[in-house]
Amino acid sequence: MTKTKINWLIKKKGGLYCMPGDFFIDPIFPVKRALITHAHTDHARPNNKVILSSKETIELMKLRYGQNYCSQSQIIKCNEVVKINNVKIRIYPAGHILGSVQFLIEYKGYRLLISGDYKRSIDLTCSQYEPVKCDTFITEATFGLPIFNHPNDKDEVKKLIDSLNTNNHSTHLVGVYALGKCQRLISLLRNLGYEKTIYLHGALMKISEYYSKIGINLGKIEKVSEKSPSQLINSLVLCPPSSLNDKWSQKFLNKIKGYVSGWMKIKQRIKQKNIELPLVISDHSDWKDILKTVEDVSPSEVLVTHGREEALVHYLNSKNYHSSALNLIGFEDENE
Ligand SMILES: [Zn+2]
């Protein structure tokens, strides 16, 4: 098994644990103290005792989990240093969704940068990714294969606008993730001049209203349940991907089904989900942007997690980075 250069970070059952700071990063089980990179449910779980994150992430967790979001929260701002024991913590924007951050964790002069999920392309609904020099970089690899080369998001959204203009006897029903993708799609549509009311499935309302409240322009959005199917002809309806093929979706007339996801690059997924209008828009970095980021943060070691680890690890080692997959590392895996 590989050994990492950091001997003060271990993998416990709950997730990555910083020993001198006595905290976890994005733990999957409730813990005493957690650093949270962003509010997606695979990174931010309820019921931790103390959480440290950006203001928006904490507020989004509160919206999603109610009073279980944690017992105590602490906001950390960009340019601020929070010291826990002898560990210095700073945050930098990750460009993934609203409130998403990377953590720079410094102990005895050694700099560990944990990216969380991140992307490099511009997204008007969140702050842009900021590269930071570090010694060890932990990167995600959701789209860490050379075949993933995300197209320009505006070109993808133009396909939707063209379809809306051409097929005006239809209802466009488009699947989007509730946090991040939904609001990014709306923002892109508004910036390309689409001004009509956009109708949302109830599960997308609360978070979208939060975005509007803090000043992100989503234009006119309305809950779809307030309209009859015939009133929704020549309209755009957004819903969670899981609703595209369920009973709820059956009531819409002449529907054209779309799905916005980085996975829409894969033909098999398009077919599986019965999608007529696939839009390849991702909130993760593609292969070239992961490599660009590694170059920008110039670490001596890269640990890879979340996704296609092997190809990226192999490639980085061939470029003389000390690289391994996080789940293959001989961390003292604690069987607690
Ligand atoms: Zn995420």
py3Dmol code that shows the C-alpha trace and the ligand (Angstrom):
import py3Dmol

protein = """\
ATOM      1  CA  MET A   1       0.000   0.000   0.000  1.00  0.00           C
ATOM      2  CA  THR A   2       1.046   3.556  -0.663  1.00  0.00           C
ATOM      3  CA  LYS A   3       1.997   5.933   2.098  1.00  0.00           C
ATOM      4  CA  THR A   4       1.029   9.569   2.085  1.00  0.00           C
ATOM      5  CA  LYS A   5       3.439  12.341   3.058  1.00  0.00           C
ATOM      6  CA  ILE A   6       1.086  13.567   5.770  1.00  0.00           C
ATOM      7  CA  ASN A   7       1.210  11.598   8.977  1.00  0.00           C
ATOM      8  CA  TRP A   8      -1.320  13.791  10.767  1.00  0.00           C
ATOM      9  CA  LEU A   9      -4.281  13.026   8.557  1.00  0.00           C
ATOM     10  CA  ILE A  10      -6.001   9.662   8.865  1.00  0.00           C
ATOM     11  CA  LYS A  11      -9.043   7.959   7.449  1.00  0.00           C
ATOM     12  CA  LYS A  12     -11.591   6.952  10.006  1.00  0.00           C
ATOM     13  CA  LYS A  13     -14.934   5.308   9.499  1.00  0.00           C
ATOM     14  CA  GLY A  14     -16.586   8.742   9.507  1.00  0.00           C
ATOM     15  CA  GLY A  15     -14.167  10.174   6.940  1.00  0.00           C
ATOM     16  CA  LEU A  16     -10.939  12.179   6.777  1.00  0.00           C
ATOM     17  CA  TYR A  17      -9.705  13.166  10.229  1.00  0.00           C
ATOM     18  CA  CYS A  18      -7.061  15.735  11.155  1.00  0.00           C
ATOM     19  CA  MET A  19      -5.373  14.469  14.332  1.00  0.00           C
ATOM     20  CA  PRO A  20      -3.749  17.613  15.761  1.00  0.00           C
ATOM     21  CA  GLY A  21      -6.914  19.653  15.103  1.00  0.00           C
ATOM     22  CA  ASP A  22      -9.281  16.889  16.266  1.00  0.00           C
ATOM     23  CA  PHE A  23     -11.742  17.522  13.422  1.00  0.00           C
ATOM     24  CA  PHE A  24     -13.187  15.760  10.373  1.00  0.00           C
ATOM     25  CA  ILE A  25     -13.617  17.073   6.846  1.00  0.00           C
ATOM     26  CA  ASP A  26     -17.044  16.319   5.261  1.00  0.00           C
ATOM     27  CA  PRO A  27     -17.718  13.362   7.596  1.00  0.00           C
ATOM     28  CA  ILE A  28     -20.407  10.867   6.636  1.00  0.00           C
ATOM     29  CA  PHE A  29     -21.409  10.225  10.247  1.00  0.00           C
ATOM     30  CA  PRO A  30     -22.149  12.835  12.921  1.00  0.00           C
ATOM     31  CA  VAL A  31     -18.946  13.909  14.719  1.00  0.00           C
ATOM     32  CA  LYS A  32     -17.822  16.381  17.384  1.00  0.00           C
ATOM     33  CA  ARG A  33     -16.299  18.894  14.978  1.00  0.00           C
ATOM     34  CA  ALA A  34     -16.595  19.002  11.179  1.00  0.00           C
ATOM     35  CA  LEU A  35     -15.291  21.215   8.388  1.00  0.00           C
ATOM     36  CA  ILE A  36     -17.855  21.238   5.574  1.00  0.00           C
ATOM     37  CA  THR A  37     -16.792  22.043   1.995  1.00  0.00           C
ATOM     38  CA  HIS A  38     -20.327  22.537   0.593  1.00  0.00           C
ATOM     39  CA  ALA A  39     -23.974  21.771   1.219  1.00  0.00           C
ATOM     40  CA  HIS A  40     -24.519  18.792  -1.142  1.00  0.00           C
ATOM     41  CA  THR A  41     -25.810  15.870   0.902  1.00  0.00           C
ATOM     42  CA  ASP A  42     -22.849  13.599   0.164  1.00  0.00           C
ATOM     43  CA  HIS A  43     -20.567  16.180   1.822  1.00  0.00           C
ATOM     44  CA  ALA A  44     -22.768  17.918   4.401  1.00  0.00           C
ATOM     45  CA  ARG A  45     -24.602  15.663   6.831  1.00  0.00           C
ATOM     46  CA  PRO A  46     -26.919  16.697   9.657  1.00  0.00           C
ATOM     47  CA  ASN A  47     -26.396  16.237  13.403  1.00  0.00           C
ATOM     48  CA  ASN A  48     -22.724  17.155  13.785  1.00  0.00           C
ATOM     49  CA  LYS A  49     -21.943  18.960  17.035  1.00  0.00           C
ATOM     50  CA  VAL A  50     -19.883  21.868  15.719  1.00  0.00           C
ATOM     51  CA  ILE A  51     -19.532  22.731  12.036  1.00  0.00           C
ATOM     52  CA  LEU A  52     -17.176  25.209  10.407  1.00  0.00           C
ATOM     53  CA  SER A  53     -17.971  26.465   6.903  1.00  0.00           C
ATOM     54  CA  SER A  54     -18.882  29.430   4.726  1.00  0.00           C
ATOM     55  CA  LYS A  55     -21.970  31.472   5.634  1.00  0.00           C
ATOM     56  CA  GLU A  56     -23.928  30.236   2.590  1.00  0.00           C
ATOM     57  CA  THR A  57     -23.138  26.569   3.233  1.00  0.00           C
ATOM     58  CA  ILE A  58     -24.294  26.882   6.822  1.00  0.00           C
ATOM     59  CA  GLU A  59     -27.500  28.649   5.764  1.00  0.00           C
ATOM     60  CA  LEU A  60     -28.194  26.063   3.056  1.00  0.00           C
ATOM     61  CA  MET A  61     -27.689  23.246   5.581  1.00  0.00           C
ATOM     62  CA  LYS A  62     -30.128  24.998   7.891  1.00  0.00           C
ATOM     63  CA  LEU A  63     -32.670  25.200   5.029  1.00  0.00           C
ATOM     64  CA  ARG A  64     -32.292  21.513   4.194  1.00  0.00           C
ATOM     65  CA  TYR A  65     -32.008  19.932   7.622  1.00  0.00           C
ATOM     66  CA  GLY A  66     -33.932  22.318   9.874  1.00  0.00           C
ATOM     67  CA  GLN A  67     -32.824  22.322  13.495  1.00  0.00           C
ATOM     68  CA  ASN A  68     -30.779  19.101  12.991  1.00  0.00           C
ATOM     69  CA  TYR A  69     -28.286  20.942  10.793  1.00  0.00           C
ATOM     70  CA  CYS A  70     -25.848  20.907  13.765  1.00  0.00           C
ATOM     71  CA  SER A  71     -25.676  21.922  17.444  1.00  0.00           C
ATOM     72  CA  GLN A  72     -23.376  24.854  16.855  1.00  0.00           C
ATOM     73  CA  SER A  73     -22.072  26.521  13.702  1.00  0.00           C
ATOM     74  CA  GLN A  74     -19.092  28.732  13.060  1.00  0.00           C
ATOM     75  CA  ILE A  75     -18.754  30.847   9.919  1.00  0.00           C
ATOM     76  CA  ILE A  76     -15.316  31.236   8.384  1.00  0.00           C
ATOM     77  CA  LYS A  77     -14.747  34.001   5.831  1.00  0.00           C
ATOM     78  CA  CYS A  78     -12.279  34.123   2.965  1.00  0.00           C
ATOM     79  CA  ASN A  79      -9.054  35.825   4.148  1.00  0.00           C
ATOM     80  CA  GLU A  80      -9.748  34.801   7.750  1.00  0.00           C
ATOM     81  CA  VAL A  81      -7.614  32.308   9.698  1.00  0.00           C
ATOM     82  CA  VAL A  82      -9.281  30.034  12.230  1.00  0.00           C
ATOM     83  CA  LYS A  83      -6.903  28.293  14.586  1.00  0.00           C
ATOM     84  CA  ILE A  84      -7.879  24.987  16.160  1.00  0.00           C
ATOM     85  CA  ASN A  85      -5.168  23.724  18.511  1.00  0.00           C
ATOM     86  CA  ASN A  86      -2.033  24.272  16.415  1.00  0.00           C
ATOM     87  CA  VAL A  87      -3.743  23.921  13.079  1.00  0.00           C
ATOM     88  CA  LYS A  88      -4.443  26.938  10.861  1.00  0.00           C
ATOM     89  CA  ILE A  89      -7.534  26.804   8.663  1.00  0.00           C
ATOM     90  CA  ARG A  90      -8.371  29.051   5.720  1.00  0.00           C
ATOM     91  CA  ILE A  91     -11.020  28.812   2.999  1.00  0.00           C
ATOM     92  CA  TYR A  92     -10.893  29.605  -0.722  1.00  0.00           C
ATOM     93  CA  PRO A  93     -13.762  29.480  -3.246  1.00  0.00           C
ATOM     94  CA  ALA A  94     -14.194  26.132  -5.023  1.00  0.00           C
ATOM     95  CA  GLY A  95     -16.501  27.387  -7.821  1.00  0.00           C
ATOM     96  CA  HIS A  96     -18.703  24.287  -7.495  1.00  0.00           C
ATOM     97  CA  ILE A  97     -21.985  25.717  -6.099  1.00  0.00           C
ATOM     98  CA  LEU A  98     -23.019  28.651  -3.924  1.00  0.00           C
ATOM     99  CA  GLY A  99     -20.955  28.648  -0.716  1.00  0.00           C
ATOM    100  CA  SER A 100     -18.591  25.862  -1.817  1.00  0.00           C
ATOM    101  CA  VAL A 101     -15.043  26.185  -0.479  1.00  0.00           C
ATOM    102  CA  GLN A 102     -11.701  24.456  -0.422  1.00  0.00           C
ATOM    103  CA  PHE A 103      -9.964  24.141   2.921  1.00  0.00           C
ATOM    104  CA  LEU A 104      -6.291  25.008   3.287  1.00  0.00           C
ATOM    105  CA  ILE A 105      -5.139  23.236   6.438  1.00  0.00           C
ATOM    106  CA  GLU A 106      -1.688  24.140   7.688  1.00  0.00           C
ATOM    107  CA  TYR A 107       0.206  22.299  10.410  1.00  0.00           C
ATOM    108  CA  LYS A 108       3.868  22.885  11.299  1.00  0.00           C
ATOM    109  CA  GLY A 109       4.311  24.772   8.005  1.00  0.00           C
ATOM    110  CA  TYR A 110       2.936  21.912   5.861  1.00  0.00           C
ATOM    111  CA  ARG A 111       0.033  22.939   3.614  1.00  0.00           C
ATOM    112  CA  LEU A 112      -2.773  20.540   2.803  1.00  0.00           C
ATOM    113  CA  LEU A 113      -5.437  21.739   0.348  1.00  0.00           C
ATOM    114  CA  ILE A 114      -8.728  19.852   0.246  1.00  0.00           C
ATOM    115  CA  SER A 115     -10.681  20.805  -2.873  1.00  0.00           C
ATOM    116  CA  GLY A 116     -14.060  19.276  -2.111  1.00  0.00           C
ATOM    117  CA  ASP A 117     -15.982  19.336  -5.406  1.00  0.00           C
ATOM    118  CA  TYR A 118     -14.764  22.100  -7.721  1.00  0.00           C
ATOM    119  CA  LYS A 119     -14.932  23.510 -11.226  1.00  0.00           C
ATOM    120  CA  ARG A 120     -12.953  26.115 -13.149  1.00  0.00           C
ATOM    121  CA  SER A 121     -15.551  27.450 -15.597  1.00  0.00           C
ATOM    122  CA  ILE A 122     -17.391  30.657 -14.741  1.00  0.00           C
ATOM    123  CA  ASP A 123     -20.680  30.259 -12.892  1.00  0.00           C
ATOM    124  CA  LEU A 124     -22.564  33.447 -12.037  1.00  0.00           C
ATOM    125  CA  THR A 125     -24.286  31.774  -9.070  1.00  0.00           C
ATOM    126  CA  CYS A 126     -21.075  31.301  -7.057  1.00  0.00           C
ATOM    127  CA  SER A 127     -17.583  32.680  -6.513  1.00  0.00           C
ATOM    128  CA  GLN A 128     -14.931  31.557  -8.940  1.00  0.00           C
ATOM    129  CA  TYR A 129     -12.376  28.856  -8.055  1.00  0.00           C
ATOM    130  CA  GLU A 130      -9.169  30.235  -6.612  1.00  0.00           C
ATOM    131  CA  PRO A 131      -5.961  28.185  -6.940  1.00  0.00           C
ATOM    132  CA  VAL A 132      -3.748  28.103  -3.835  1.00  0.00           C
ATOM    133  CA  LYS A 133      -0.207  26.752  -3.603  1.00  0.00           C
ATOM    134  CA  CYS A 134       0.087  23.727  -1.346  1.00  0.00           C
ATOM    135  CA  ASP A 135       2.212  20.677  -0.488  1.00  0.00           C
ATOM    136  CA  THR A 136      -0.475  18.008  -0.625  1.00  0.00           C
ATOM    137  CA  PHE A 137      -3.561  18.481  -2.790  1.00  0.00           C
ATOM    138  CA  ILE A 138      -6.623  16.314  -2.331  1.00  0.00           C
ATOM    139  CA  THR A 139      -8.638  16.471  -5.539  1.00  0.00           C
ATOM    140  CA  GLU A 140     -11.953  15.011  -6.577  1.00  0.00           C
ATOM    141  CA  ALA A 141     -12.054  12.992  -9.796  1.00  0.00           C
ATOM    142  CA  THR A 142     -15.750  12.661 -10.657  1.00  0.00           C
ATOM    143  CA  PHE A 143     -14.951  13.298 -14.333  1.00  0.00           C
ATOM    144  CA  GLY A 144     -11.297  12.254 -14.127  1.00  0.00           C
ATOM    145  CA  LEU A 145     -11.006  10.515 -17.479  1.00  0.00           C
ATOM    146  CA  PRO A 146      -9.686  12.014 -20.754  1.00  0.00           C
ATOM    147  CA  ILE A 147     -13.048  11.335 -22.487  1.00  0.00           C
ATOM    148  CA  PHE A 148     -14.653  13.979 -20.282  1.00  0.00           C
ATOM    149  CA  ASN A 149     -14.252  17.320 -21.969  1.00  0.00           C
ATOM    150  CA  HIS A 150     -17.186  19.503 -20.923  1.00  0.00           C
ATOM    151  CA  PRO A 151     -18.585  21.734 -23.687  1.00  0.00           C
ATOM    152  CA  ASN A 152     -19.280  25.446 -23.244  1.00  0.00           C
ATOM    153  CA  ASP A 153     -22.329  25.835 -20.968  1.00  0.00           C
ATOM    154  CA  LYS A 154     -23.815  28.704 -23.034  1.00  0.00           C
ATOM    155  CA  ASP A 155     -23.830  26.531 -26.164  1.00  0.00           C
ATOM    156  CA  GLU A 156     -25.702  23.836 -24.262  1.00  0.00           C
ATOM    157  CA  VAL A 157     -28.293  26.293 -22.941  1.00  0.00           C
ATOM    158  CA  LYS A 158     -28.789  27.706 -26.464  1.00  0.00           C
ATOM    159  CA  LYS A 159     -29.949  24.210 -27.490  1.00  0.00           C
ATOM    160  CA  LEU A 160     -32.662  24.441 -24.854  1.00  0.00           C
ATOM    161  CA  ILE A 161     -33.696  27.938 -25.931  1.00  0.00           C
ATOM    162  CA  ASP A 162     -33.823  26.813 -29.591  1.00  0.00           C
ATOM    163  CA  SER A 163     -35.999  23.864 -28.646  1.00  0.00           C
ATOM    164  CA  LEU A 164     -38.312  26.113 -26.596  1.00  0.00           C
ATOM    165  CA  ASN A 165     -38.693  28.457 -29.567  1.00  0.00           C
ATOM    166  CA  THR A 166     -39.214  25.686 -32.129  1.00  0.00           C
ATOM    167  CA  ASN A 167     -41.464  23.349 -30.172  1.00  0.00           C
ATOM    168  CA  ASN A 168     -43.919  25.854 -28.770  1.00  0.00           C
ATOM    169  CA  HIS A 169     -46.771  23.329 -28.580  1.00  0.00           C
ATOM    170  CA  SER A 170     -44.828  21.299 -26.041  1.00  0.00           C
ATOM    171  CA  THR A 171     -44.039  21.437 -22.339  1.00  0.00           C
ATOM    172  CA  HIS A 172     -40.313  21.203 -21.730  1.00  0.00           C
ATOM    173  CA  LEU A 173     -39.636  19.167 -18.633  1.00  0.00           C
ATOM    174  CA  VAL A 174     -35.985  19.374 -17.611  1.00  0.00           C
ATOM    175  CA  GLY A 175     -34.267  17.448 -14.798  1.00  0.00           C
ATOM    176  CA  VAL A 176     -31.799  19.379 -12.621  1.00  0.00           C
ATOM    177  CA  TYR A 177     -30.261  18.832  -9.181  1.00  0.00           C
ATOM    178  CA  ALA A 178     -31.996  20.944  -6.561  1.00  0.00           C
ATOM    179  CA  LEU A 179     -28.916  22.697  -5.234  1.00  0.00           C
ATOM    180  CA  GLY A 180     -26.596  24.364  -7.712  1.00  0.00           C
ATOM    181  CA  LYS A 181     -27.549  22.983 -11.122  1.00  0.00           C
ATOM    182  CA  CYS A 182     -31.116  24.297 -11.018  1.00  0.00           C
ATOM    183  CA  GLN A 183     -30.064  27.850 -10.226  1.00  0.00           C
ATOM    184  CA  ARG A 184     -27.078  27.795 -12.605  1.00  0.00           C
ATOM    185  CA  LEU A 185     -29.337  26.732 -15.479  1.00  0.00           C
ATOM    186  CA  ILE A 186     -31.842  29.493 -14.680  1.00  0.00           C
ATOM    187  CA  SER A 187     -29.058  32.065 -14.419  1.00  0.00           C
ATOM    188  CA  LEU A 188     -27.620  30.969 -17.795  1.00  0.00           C
ATOM    189  CA  LEU A 189     -31.084  31.185 -19.403  1.00  0.00           C
ATOM    190  CA  ARG A 190     -31.591  34.701 -18.028  1.00  0.00           C
ATOM    191  CA  ASN A 191     -28.206  35.819 -19.293  1.00  0.00           C
ATOM    192  CA  LEU A 192     -29.078  34.558 -22.765  1.00  0.00           C
ATOM    193  CA  GLY A 193     -32.264  36.622 -22.720  1.00  0.00           C
ATOM    194  CA  TYR A 194     -34.918  34.063 -21.731  1.00  0.00           C
ATOM    195  CA  GLU A 195     -37.336  36.195 -19.727  1.00  0.00           C
ATOM    196  CA  LYS A 196     -40.460  34.060 -19.368  1.00  0.00           C
ATOM    197  CA  THR A 197     -41.563  32.644 -16.003  1.00  0.00           C
ATOM    198  CA  ILE A 198     -39.772  29.371 -15.227  1.00  0.00           C
ATOM    199  CA  TYR A 199     -41.887  26.800 -13.367  1.00  0.00           C
ATOM    200  CA  LEU A 200     -40.331  24.706 -10.613  1.00  0.00           C
ATOM    201  CA  HIS A 201     -41.215  21.406  -8.963  1.00  0.00           C
ATOM    202  CA  GLY A 202     -41.889  22.023  -5.244  1.00  0.00           C
ATOM    203  CA  ALA A 203     -38.599  20.349  -4.247  1.00  0.00           C
ATOM    204  CA  LEU A 204     -36.656  23.084  -6.066  1.00  0.00           C
ATOM    205  CA  MET A 205     -38.447  26.121  -4.638  1.00  0.00           C
ATOM    206  CA  LYS A 206     -36.928  26.658  -1.199  1.00  0.00           C
ATOM    207  CA  ILE A 207     -33.302  26.665  -2.301  1.00  0.00           C
ATOM    208  CA  SER A 208     -34.027  28.767  -5.400  1.00  0.00           C
ATOM    209  CA  GLU A 209     -35.836  31.348  -3.283  1.00  0.00           C
ATOM    210  CA  TYR A 210     -32.778  31.499  -1.006  1.00  0.00           C
ATOM    211  CA  TYR A 211     -30.580  32.267  -4.038  1.00  0.00           C
ATOM    212  CA  SER A 212     -32.963  35.058  -5.085  1.00  0.00           C
ATOM    213  CA  LYS A 213     -33.078  36.415  -1.544  1.00  0.00           C
ATOM    214  CA  ILE A 214     -29.310  36.849  -1.351  1.00  0.00           C
ATOM    215  CA  GLY A 215     -29.258  38.701  -4.681  1.00  0.00           C
ATOM    216  CA  ILE A 216     -28.617  36.092  -7.374  1.00  0.00           C
ATOM    217  CA  ASN A 217     -30.799  36.992 -10.349  1.00  0.00           C
ATOM    218  CA  LEU A 218     -33.132  34.115 -11.247  1.00  0.00           C
ATOM    219  CA  GLY A 219     -35.886  36.275 -12.717  1.00  0.00           C
ATOM    220  CA  LYS A 220     -39.496  35.145 -12.339  1.00  0.00           C
ATOM    221  CA  ILE A 221     -39.843  31.630 -10.883  1.00  0.00           C
ATOM    222  CA  GLU A 222     -43.103  29.988  -9.821  1.00  0.00           C
ATOM    223  CA  LYS A 223     -44.227  26.742  -8.270  1.00  0.00           C
ATOM    224  CA  VAL A 224     -45.518  24.478 -11.059  1.00  0.00           C
ATOM    225  CA  SER A 225     -48.325  22.976  -8.962  1.00  0.00           C
ATOM    226  CA  GLU A 226     -50.215  26.254  -9.221  1.00  0.00           C
ATOM    227  CA  LYS A 227     -50.774  25.736 -12.966  1.00  0.00           C
ATOM    228  CA  SER A 228     -52.845  23.234 -14.938  1.00  0.00           C
ATOM    229  CA  PRO A 229     -51.130  21.077 -17.618  1.00  0.00           C
ATOM    230  CA  SER A 230     -52.738  23.056 -20.441  1.00  0.00           C
ATOM    231  CA  GLN A 231     -51.452  26.333 -19.001  1.00  0.00           C
ATOM    232  CA  LEU A 232     -47.932  24.897 -19.160  1.00  0.00           C
ATOM    233  CA  ILE A 233     -47.846  24.377 -22.917  1.00  0.00           C
ATOM    234  CA  ASN A 234     -45.025  26.491 -24.352  1.00  0.00           C
ATOM    235  CA  SER A 235     -43.331  26.653 -20.922  1.00  0.00           C
ATOM    236  CA  LEU A 236     -40.225  25.411 -19.209  1.00  0.00           C
ATOM    237  CA  VAL A 237     -40.670  23.235 -16.107  1.00  0.00           C
ATOM    238  CA  LEU A 238     -37.681  22.189 -13.984  1.00  0.00           C
ATOM    239  CA  CYS A 239     -37.791  19.174 -11.674  1.00  0.00           C
ATOM    240  CA  PRO A 240     -35.441  16.829  -9.796  1.00  0.00           C
ATOM    241  CA  PRO A 241     -34.024  14.142 -12.149  1.00  0.00           C
ATOM    242  CA  SER A 242     -35.882  11.433 -10.222  1.00  0.00           C
ATOM    243  CA  SER A 243     -39.225  13.037 -11.118  1.00  0.00           C
ATOM    244  CA  LEU A 244     -38.634  12.944 -14.893  1.00  0.00           C
ATOM    245  CA  ASN A 245     -40.004   9.434 -15.253  1.00  0.00           C
ATOM    246  CA  ASP A 246     -42.302   9.100 -12.245  1.00  0.00           C
ATOM    247  CA  LYS A 247     -46.060   9.480 -11.870  1.00  0.00           C
ATOM    248  CA  TRP A 248     -45.816  13.227 -11.268  1.00  0.00           C
ATOM    249  CA  SER A 249     -44.431  13.801 -14.776  1.00  0.00           C
ATOM    250  CA  GLN A 250     -47.294  12.004 -16.526  1.00  0.00           C
ATOM    251  CA  LYS A 251     -49.717  14.917 -16.309  1.00  0.00           C
ATOM    252  CA  PHE A 252     -47.725  17.225 -18.591  1.00  0.00           C
ATOM    253  CA  LEU A 253     -48.905  17.522 -22.199  1.00  0.00           C
ATOM    254  CA  ASN A 254     -46.704  16.984 -25.284  1.00  0.00           C
ATOM    255  CA  LYS A 255     -43.650  16.872 -23.099  1.00  0.00           C
ATOM    256  CA  ILE A 256     -40.058  17.039 -24.248  1.00  0.00           C
ATOM    257  CA  LYS A 257     -37.747  15.630 -21.617  1.00  0.00           C
ATOM    258  CA  GLY A 258     -34.352  17.164 -20.934  1.00  0.00           C
ATOM    259  CA  TYR A 259     -31.675  16.474 -18.365  1.00  0.00           C
ATOM    260  CA  VAL A 260     -28.805  18.761 -17.349  1.00  0.00           C
ATOM    261  CA  SER A 261     -25.757  16.837 -16.156  1.00  0.00           C
ATOM    262  CA  GLY A 262     -22.111  16.125 -16.907  1.00  0.00           C
ATOM    263  CA  TRP A 263     -23.209  12.515 -17.380  1.00  0.00           C
ATOM    264  CA  MET A 264     -25.244  13.457 -20.452  1.00  0.00           C
ATOM    265  CA  LYS A 265     -22.012  12.937 -22.350  1.00  0.00           C
ATOM    266  CA  ILE A 266     -22.629   9.187 -21.955  1.00  0.00           C
ATOM    267  CA  LYS A 267     -25.059   7.874 -24.616  1.00  0.00           C
ATOM    268  CA  GLN A 268     -26.106   4.920 -22.496  1.00  0.00           C
ATOM    269  CA  ARG A 269     -27.337   7.226 -19.718  1.00  0.00           C
ATOM    270  CA  ILE A 270     -29.350   9.314 -22.177  1.00  0.00           C
ATOM    271  CA  LYS A 271     -31.057   6.165 -23.451  1.00  0.00           C
ATOM    272  CA  GLN A 272     -31.558   4.733 -19.969  1.00  0.00           C
ATOM    273  CA  LYS A 273     -33.388   7.824 -18.808  1.00  0.00           C
ATOM    274  CA  ASN A 274     -35.288   8.289 -22.031  1.00  0.00           C
ATOM    275  CA  ILE A 275     -33.963  11.820 -22.595  1.00  0.00           C
ATOM    276  CA  GLU A 276     -34.687  13.730 -25.804  1.00  0.00           C
ATOM    277  CA  LEU A 277     -32.752  16.858 -24.914  1.00  0.00           C
ATOM    278  CA  PRO A 278     -29.484  16.044 -23.108  1.00  0.00           C
ATOM    279  CA  LEU A 279     -27.538  19.097 -21.924  1.00  0.00           C
ATOM    280  CA  VAL A 280     -23.933  18.516 -20.851  1.00  0.00           C
ATOM    281  CA  ILE A 281     -23.416  21.010 -18.051  1.00  0.00           C
ATOM    282  CA  SER A 282     -21.354  19.960 -15.064  1.00  0.00           C
ATOM    283  CA  ASP A 283     -20.437  21.540 -11.739  1.00  0.00           C
ATOM    284  CA  HIS A 284     -17.271  19.420 -11.615  1.00  0.00           C
ATOM    285  CA  SER A 285     -13.954  19.841 -13.398  1.00  0.00           C
ATOM    286  CA  ASP A 286     -13.358  17.801 -16.510  1.00  0.00           C
ATOM    287  CA  TRP A 287     -10.057  16.008 -17.201  1.00  0.00           C
ATOM    288  CA  LYS A 288      -8.197  19.032 -18.601  1.00  0.00           C
ATOM    289  CA  ASP A 289      -9.360  21.322 -15.782  1.00  0.00           C
ATOM    290  CA  ILE A 290      -8.262  18.832 -13.111  1.00  0.00           C
ATOM    291  CA  LEU A 291      -4.797  18.721 -14.719  1.00  0.00           C
ATOM    292  CA  LYS A 292      -4.708  22.521 -15.039  1.00  0.00           C
ATOM    293  CA  THR A 293      -5.624  22.811 -11.356  1.00  0.00           C
ATOM    294  CA  VAL A 294      -2.911  20.405 -10.243  1.00  0.00           C
ATOM    295  CA  GLU A 295      -0.437  22.510 -12.213  1.00  0.00           C
ATOM    296  CA  ASP A 296      -1.777  25.738 -10.675  1.00  0.00           C
ATOM    297  CA  VAL A 297      -1.603  24.586  -7.042  1.00  0.00           C
ATOM    298  CA  SER A 298       1.800  22.878  -7.709  1.00  0.00           C
ATOM    299  CA  PRO A 299       1.769  20.285  -4.935  1.00  0.00           C
ATOM    300  CA  SER A 300       4.437  17.656  -4.384  1.00  0.00           C
ATOM    301  CA  GLU A 301       1.719  15.117  -3.665  1.00  0.00           C
ATOM    302  CA  VAL A 302      -1.807  14.604  -5.074  1.00  0.00           C
ATOM    303  CA  LEU A 303      -4.352  12.371  -3.401  1.00  0.00           C
ATOM    304  CA  VAL A 304      -7.354  11.491  -5.524  1.00  0.00           C
ATOM    305  CA  THR A 305     -10.875  10.795  -4.314  1.00  0.00           C
ATOM    306  CA  HIS A 306     -14.528  10.698  -5.452  1.00  0.00           C
ATOM    307  CA  GLY A 307     -14.634   9.007  -8.823  1.00  0.00           C
ATOM    308  CA  ARG A 308     -12.218   7.800 -11.450  1.00  0.00           C
ATOM    309  CA  GLU A 309      -9.099   7.625  -9.314  1.00  0.00           C
ATOM    310  CA  GLU A 310      -6.979   5.095 -11.237  1.00  0.00           C
ATOM    311  CA  ALA A 311      -6.539   6.911 -14.557  1.00  0.00           C
ATOM    312  CA  LEU A 312      -5.717  10.211 -12.889  1.00  0.00           C
ATOM    313  CA  VAL A 313      -3.310   8.667 -10.365  1.00  0.00           C
ATOM    314  CA  HIS A 314      -1.527   6.830 -13.168  1.00  0.00           C
ATOM    315  CA  TYR A 315      -1.253   9.962 -15.288  1.00  0.00           C
ATOM    316  CA  LEU A 316      -0.018  12.161 -12.413  1.00  0.00           C
ATOM    317  CA  ASN A 317       2.625   9.632 -11.399  1.00  0.00           C
ATOM    318  CA  SER A 318       3.873   9.579 -14.987  1.00  0.00           C
ATOM    319  CA  LYS A 319       4.276  13.364 -14.650  1.00  0.00           C
ATOM    320  CA  ASN A 320       6.319  12.911 -11.473  1.00  0.00           C
ATOM    321  CA  TYR A 321       3.716  13.932  -8.939  1.00  0.00           C
ATOM    322  CA  HIS A 322       3.597  11.643  -5.947  1.00  0.00           C
ATOM    323  CA  SER A 323       0.000  10.488  -6.393  1.00  0.00           C
ATOM    324  CA  SER A 324      -2.321   7.849  -4.995  1.00  0.00           C
ATOM    325  CA  ALA A 325      -6.005   7.112  -4.588  1.00  0.00           C
ATOM    326  CA  LEU A 326      -7.199   8.170  -1.186  1.00  0.00           C
ATOM    327  CA  ASN A 327      -9.118   4.968  -0.553  1.00  0.00           C
ATOM    328  CA  LEU A 328      -6.095   2.812  -1.365  1.00  0.00           C
ATOM    329  CA  ILE A 329      -3.707   4.521   0.988  1.00  0.00           C
ATOM    330  CA  GLY A 330      -2.394   2.584   3.948  1.00  0.00           C
ATOM    331  CA  PHE A 331      -3.926   5.011   6.410  1.00  0.00           C
ATOM    332  CA  GLU A 332      -4.336   3.535   9.832  1.00  0.00           C
ATOM    333  CA  ASP A 333      -7.891   2.579   8.967  1.00  0.00           C
ATOM    334  CA  GLU A 334      -9.571   2.611  12.326  1.00  0.00           C
ATOM    335  CA  ASN A 335     -12.020  -0.216  12.791  1.00  0.00           C
ATOM    336  CA  GLU A 336     -14.045   1.443  15.430  1.00  0.00           C
TER     337      GLU A 336
END
"""
ligand_1 = """\
1
ZN
Zn -21.038 18.627 -4.702
"""
view = py3Dmol.view(width=600, height=400)
view.addModel(protein, "pdb")
view.setStyle({"model": 0}, {"cartoon": {"style": "trace"}})
view.addModel(ligand_1, "xyz")
view.setStyle({"model": 1}, {"stick": {}})
view.zoomTo()
view.show()
